[in-house]
Amino acid sequence: MRPHTLRFKVGVWLAASLTVAMVVFALLVVRYQRDQLLAAALEHVNQLSDVITKSTRLKWALRRIPGRDSAQPTHEGEPS
């Protein structure tokens, strides 16, 4: 068996250290991107919820207008 030189030992430790550092960095990047994606999805869900709420309120308001012509065209399958 060949004796391990100092150069070999330093090279192995350097390679191991850099590998660990790269894995930690990759995990941090993945966690950051996941958090950003979750925040964007949450923002879109909130926007969609606001649109649905406003649309529903408008529809209720239009139904309560006296004298509204019930023969106005509506979307298919939607009660007038």
Chimera marker file (.cmm) of the C-alpha trace (Angstrom):
<marker_set name="trace">
<marker id="1" x="0.000" y="0.000" z="0.000" r="1" g="1" b="0" radius="0.5"/>
<marker id="2" x="1.325" y="3.385" z="-0.989" r="1" g="1" b="0" radius="0.5"/>
<marker id="3" x="1.784" y="5.938" z="1.810" r="1" g="1" b="0" radius="0.5"/>
<marker id="4" x="-0.497" y="8.959" z="1.543" r="1" g="1" b="0" radius="0.5"/>
<marker id="5" x="1.403" y="12.158" z="0.997" r="1" g="1" b="0" radius="0.5"/>
<marker id="6" x="0.469" y="15.493" z="2.469" r="1" g="1" b="0" radius="0.5"/>
<marker id="7" x="-0.549" y="16.691" z="-0.997" r="1" g="1" b="0" radius="0.5"/>
<marker id="8" x="-2.973" y="13.772" z="-1.337" r="1" g="1" b="0" radius="0.5"/>
<marker id="9" x="-4.478" y="14.340" z="2.129" r="1" g="1" b="0" radius="0.5"/>
<marker id="10" x="-4.947" y="18.072" z="1.499" r="1" g="1" b="0" radius="0.5"/>
<marker id="11" x="-6.546" y="17.342" z="-1.873" r="1" g="1" b="0" radius="0.5"/>
<marker id="12" x="-9.002" y="14.855" z="-0.359" r="1" g="1" b="0" radius="0.5"/>
<marker id="13" x="-9.989" y="17.220" z="2.446" r="1" g="1" b="0" radius="0.5"/>
<marker id="14" x="-10.334" y="20.122" z="0.035" r="1" g="1" b="0" radius="0.5"/>
<marker id="15" x="-12.537" y="18.078" z="-2.301" r="1" g="1" b="0" radius="0.5"/>
<marker id="16" x="-14.686" y="16.855" z="0.591" r="1" g="1" b="0" radius="0.5"/>
<marker id="17" x="-15.052" y="20.375" z="1.995" r="1" g="1" b="0" radius="0.5"/>
<marker id="18" x="-16.029" y="21.838" z="-1.377" r="1" g="1" b="0" radius="0.5"/>
<marker id="19" x="-18.534" y="19.039" z="-1.946" r="1" g="1" b="0" radius="0.5"/>
<marker id="20" x="-20.199" y="19.706" z="1.410" r="1" g="1" b="0" radius="0.5"/>
<marker id="21" x="-20.235" y="23.450" z="0.707" r="1" g="1" b="0" radius="0.5"/>
<marker id="22" x="-21.842" y="22.910" z="-2.709" r="1" g="1" b="0" radius="0.5"/>
<marker id="23" x="-24.529" y="20.636" z="-1.240" r="1" g="1" b="0" radius="0.5"/>
<marker id="24" x="-25.355" y="23.170" z="1.481" r="1" g="1" b="0" radius="0.5"/>
<marker id="25" x="-25.484" y="25.983" z="-1.084" r="1" g="1" b="0" radius="0.5"/>
<marker id="26" x="-27.753" y="23.950" z="-3.367" r="1" g="1" b="0" radius="0.5"/>
<marker id="27" x="-30.113" y="23.194" z="-0.479" r="1" g="1" b="0" radius="0.5"/>
<marker id="28" x="-30.282" y="26.888" z="0.444" r="1" g="1" b="0" radius="0.5"/>
<marker id="29" x="-31.043" y="27.870" z="-3.154" r="1" g="1" b="0" radius="0.5"/>
<marker id="30" x="-33.788" y="25.232" z="-3.410" r="1" g="1" b="0" radius="0.5"/>
<marker id="31" x="-35.353" y="26.403" z="-0.134" r="1" g="1" b="0" radius="0.5"/>
<marker id="32" x="-35.276" y="30.052" z="-1.267" r="1" g="1" b="0" radius="0.5"/>
<marker id="33" x="-36.871" y="29.235" z="-4.625" r="1" g="1" b="0" radius="0.5"/>
<marker id="34" x="-39.538" y="27.114" z="-2.943" r="1" g="1" b="0" radius="0.5"/>
<marker id="35" x="-40.400" y="29.988" z="-0.590" r="1" g="1" b="0" radius="0.5"/>
<marker id="36" x="-40.597" y="32.429" z="-3.516" r="1" g="1" b="0" radius="0.5"/>
<marker id="37" x="-42.850" y="30.082" z="-5.475" r="1" g="1" b="0" radius="0.5"/>
<marker id="38" x="-45.105" y="29.572" z="-2.471" r="1" g="1" b="0" radius="0.5"/>
<marker id="39" x="-45.360" y="33.344" z="-1.948" r="1" g="1" b="0" radius="0.5"/>
<marker id="40" x="-46.264" y="33.881" z="-5.611" r="1" g="1" b="0" radius="0.5"/>
<marker id="41" x="-48.907" y="31.142" z="-5.476" r="1" g="1" b="0" radius="0.5"/>
<marker id="42" x="-50.371" y="32.667" z="-2.320" r="1" g="1" b="0" radius="0.5"/>
<marker id="43" x="-50.529" y="36.089" z="-3.974" r="1" g="1" b="0" radius="0.5"/>
<marker id="44" x="-52.346" y="34.645" z="-6.996" r="1" g="1" b="0" radius="0.5"/>
<marker id="45" x="-54.817" y="32.796" z="-4.781" r="1" g="1" b="0" radius="0.5"/>
<marker id="46" x="-55.566" y="36.022" z="-2.920" r="1" g="1" b="0" radius="0.5"/>
<marker id="47" x="-56.071" y="37.906" z="-6.187" r="1" g="1" b="0" radius="0.5"/>
<marker id="48" x="-58.410" y="35.201" z="-7.461" r="1" g="1" b="0" radius="0.5"/>
<marker id="49" x="-60.359" y="35.313" z="-4.216" r="1" g="1" b="0" radius="0.5"/>
<marker id="50" x="-60.742" y="39.096" z="-4.531" r="1" g="1" b="0" radius="0.5"/>
<marker id="51" x="-61.951" y="38.791" z="-8.136" r="1" g="1" b="0" radius="0.5"/>
<marker id="52" x="-64.532" y="36.156" z="-7.173" r="1" g="1" b="0" radius="0.5"/>
<marker id="53" x="-65.742" y="38.270" z="-4.246" r="1" g="1" b="0" radius="0.5"/>
<marker id="54" x="-66.075" y="41.416" z="-6.365" r="1" g="1" b="0" radius="0.5"/>
<marker id="55" x="-67.788" y="39.528" z="-9.170" r="1" g="1" b="0" radius="0.5"/>
<marker id="56" x="-70.289" y="37.993" z="-6.766" r="1" g="1" b="0" radius="0.5"/>
<marker id="57" x="-71.051" y="41.360" z="-5.169" r="1" g="1" b="0" radius="0.5"/>
<marker id="58" x="-71.604" y="42.929" z="-8.596" r="1" g="1" b="0" radius="0.5"/>
<marker id="59" x="-73.938" y="40.122" z="-9.600" r="1" g="1" b="0" radius="0.5"/>
<marker id="60" x="-75.962" y="40.533" z="-6.385" r="1" g="1" b="0" radius="0.5"/>
<marker id="61" x="-76.134" y="44.288" z="-6.916" r="1" g="1" b="0" radius="0.5"/>
<marker id="62" x="-77.340" y="43.879" z="-10.498" r="1" g="1" b="0" radius="0.5"/>
<marker id="63" x="-80.084" y="41.485" z="-9.400" r="1" g="1" b="0" radius="0.5"/>
<marker id="64" x="-81.397" y="44.016" z="-6.879" r="1" g="1" b="0" radius="0.5"/>
<marker id="65" x="-81.740" y="46.906" z="-9.334" r="1" g="1" b="0" radius="0.5"/>
<marker id="66" x="-85.462" y="47.656" z="-9.725" r="1" g="1" b="0" radius="0.5"/>
<marker id="67" x="-86.728" y="47.815" z="-13.295" r="1" g="1" b="0" radius="0.5"/>
<marker id="68" x="-83.872" y="45.785" z="-14.673" r="1" g="1" b="0" radius="0.5"/>
<marker id="69" x="-84.952" y="44.085" z="-17.850" r="1" g="1" b="0" radius="0.5"/>
<marker id="70" x="-84.899" y="40.342" z="-17.218" r="1" g="1" b="0" radius="0.5"/>
<marker id="71" x="-84.648" y="39.752" z="-20.975" r="1" g="1" b="0" radius="0.5"/>
<marker id="72" x="-81.064" y="40.953" z="-21.045" r="1" g="1" b="0" radius="0.5"/>
<marker id="73" x="-78.714" y="38.374" z="-22.467" r="1" g="1" b="0" radius="0.5"/>
<marker id="74" x="-76.944" y="36.252" z="-19.904" r="1" g="1" b="0" radius="0.5"/>
<marker id="75" x="-74.307" y="33.595" z="-20.154" r="1" g="1" b="0" radius="0.5"/>
<marker id="76" x="-75.492" y="30.154" z="-21.033" r="1" g="1" b="0" radius="0.5"/>
<marker id="77" x="-76.751" y="28.224" z="-18.024" r="1" g="1" b="0" radius="0.5"/>
<marker id="78" x="-76.780" y="31.329" z="-15.824" r="1" g="1" b="0" radius="0.5"/>
<marker id="79" x="-80.090" y="32.458" z="-14.308" r="1" g="1" b="0" radius="0.5"/>
<marker id="80" x="-81.152" y="35.977" z="-15.180" r="1" g="1" b="0" radius="0.5"/>
<link id1="1" id2="2" r="1" g="1" b="0" radius="0.2"/>
<link id1="2" id2="3" r="1" g="1" b="0" radius="0.2"/>
<link id1="3" id2="4" r="1" g="1" b="0" radius="0.2"/>
<link id1="4" id2="5" r="1" g="1" b="0" radius="0.2"/>
<link id1="5" id2="6" r="1" g="1" b="0" radius="0.2"/>
<link id1="6" id2="7" r="1" g="1" b="0" radius="0.2"/>
<link id1="7" id2="8" r="1" g="1" b="0" radius="0.2"/>
<link id1="8" id2="9" r="1" g="1" b="0" radius="0.2"/>
<link id1="9" id2="10" r="1" g="1" b="0" radius="0.2"/>
<link id1="10" id2="11" r="1" g="1" b="0" radius="0.2"/>
<link id1="11" id2="12" r="1" g="1" b="0" radius="0.2"/>
<link id1="12" id2="13" r="1" g="1" b="0" radius="0.2"/>
<link id1="13" id2="14" r="1" g="1" b="0" radius="0.2"/>
<link id1="14" id2="15" r="1" g="1" b="0" radius="0.2"/>
<link id1="15" id2="16" r="1" g="1" b="0" radius="0.2"/>
<link id1="16" id2="17" r="1" g="1" b="0" radius="0.2"/>
<link id1="17" id2="18" r="1" g="1" b="0" radius="0.2"/>
<link id1="18" id2="19" r="1" g="1" b="0" radius="0.2"/>
<link id1="19" id2="20" r="1" g="1" b="0" radius="0.2"/>
<link id1="20" id2="21" r="1" g="1" b="0" radius="0.2"/>
<link id1="21" id2="22" r="1" g="1" b="0" radius="0.2"/>
<link id1="22" id2="23" r="1" g="1" b="0" radius="0.2"/>
<link id1="23" id2="24" r="1" g="1" b="0" radius="0.2"/>
<link id1="24" id2="25" r="1" g="1" b="0" radius="0.2"/>
<link id1="25" id2="26" r="1" g="1" b="0" radius="0.2"/>
<link id1="26" id2="27" r="1" g="1" b="0" radius="0.2"/>
<link id1="27" id2="28" r="1" g="1" b="0" radius="0.2"/>
<link id1="28" id2="29" r="1" g="1" b="0" radius="0.2"/>
<link id1="29" id2="30" r="1" g="1" b="0" radius="0.2"/>
<link id1="30" id2="31" r="1" g="1" b="0" radius="0.2"/>
<link id1="31" id2="32" r="1" g="1" b="0" radius="0.2"/>
<link id1="32" id2="33" r="1" g="1" b="0" radius="0.2"/>
<link id1="33" id2="34" r="1" g="1" b="0" radius="0.2"/>
<link id1="34" id2="35" r="1" g="1" b="0" radius="0.2"/>
<link id1="35" id2="36" r="1" g="1" b="0" radius="0.2"/>
<link id1="36" id2="37" r="1" g="1" b="0" radius="0.2"/>
<link id1="37" id2="38" r="1" g="1" b="0" radius="0.2"/>
<link id1="38" id2="39" r="1" g="1" b="0" radius="0.2"/>
<link id1="39" id2="40" r="1" g="1" b="0" radius="0.2"/>
<link id1="40" id2="41" r="1" g="1" b="0" radius="0.2"/>
<link id1="41" id2="42" r="1" g="1" b="0" radius="0.2"/>
<link id1="42" id2="43" r="1" g="1" b="0" radius="0.2"/>
<link id1="43" id2="44" r="1" g="1" b="0" radius="0.2"/>
<link id1="44" id2="45" r="1" g="1" b="0" radius="0.2"/>
<link id1="45" id2="46" r="1" g="1" b="0" radius="0.2"/>
<link id1="46" id2="47" r="1" g="1" b="0" radius="0.2"/>
<link id1="47" id2="48" r="1" g="1" b="0" radius="0.2"/>
<link id1="48" id2="49" r="1" g="1" b="0" radius="0.2"/>
<link id1="49" id2="50" r="1" g="1" b="0" radius="0.2"/>
<link id1="50" id2="51" r="1" g="1" b="0" radius="0.2"/>
<link id1="51" id2="52" r="1" g="1" b="0" radius="0.2"/>
<link id1="52" id2="53" r="1" g="1" b="0" radius="0.2"/>
<link id1="53" id2="54" r="1" g="1" b="0" radius="0.2"/>
<link id1="54" id2="55" r="1" g="1" b="0" radius="0.2"/>
<link id1="55" id2="56" r="1" g="1" b="0" radius="0.2"/>
<link id1="56" id2="57" r="1" g="1" b="0" radius="0.2"/>
<link id1="57" id2="58" r="1" g="1" b="0" radius="0.2"/>
<link id1="58" id2="59" r="1" g="1" b="0" radius="0.2"/>
<link id1="59" id2="60" r="1" g="1" b="0" radius="0.2"/>
<link id1="60" id2="61" r="1" g="1" b="0" radius="0.2"/>
<link id1="61" id2="62" r="1" g="1" b="0" radius="0.2"/>
<link id1="62" id2="63" r="1" g="1" b="0" radius="0.2"/>
<link id1="63" id2="64" r="1" g="1" b="0" radius="0.2"/>
<link id1="64" id2="65" r="1" g="1" b="0" radius="0.2"/>
<link id1="65" id2="66" r="1" g="1" b="0" radius="0.2"/>
<link id1="66" id2="67" r="1" g="1" b="0" radius="0.2"/>
<link id1="67" id2="68" r="1" g="1" b="0" radius="0.2"/>
<link id1="68" id2="69" r="1" g="1" b="0" radius="0.2"/>
<link id1="69" id2="70" r="1" g="1" b="0" radius="0.2"/>
<link id1="70" id2="71" r="1" g="1" b="0" radius="0.2"/>
<link id1="71" id2="72" r="1" g="1" b="0" radius="0.2"/>
<link id1="72" id2="73" r="1" g="1" b="0" radius="0.2"/>
<link id1="73" id2="74" r="1" g="1" b="0" radius="0.2"/>
<link id1="74" id2="75" r="1" g="1" b="0" radius="0.2"/>
<link id1="75" id2="76" r="1" g="1" b="0" radius="0.2"/>
<link id1="76" id2="77" r="1" g="1" b="0" radius="0.2"/>
<link id1="77" id2="78" r="1" g="1" b="0" radius="0.2"/>
<link id1="78" id2="79" r="1" g="1" b="0" radius="0.2"/>
<link id1="79" id2="80" r="1" g="1" b="0" radius="0.2"/>
</marker_set>
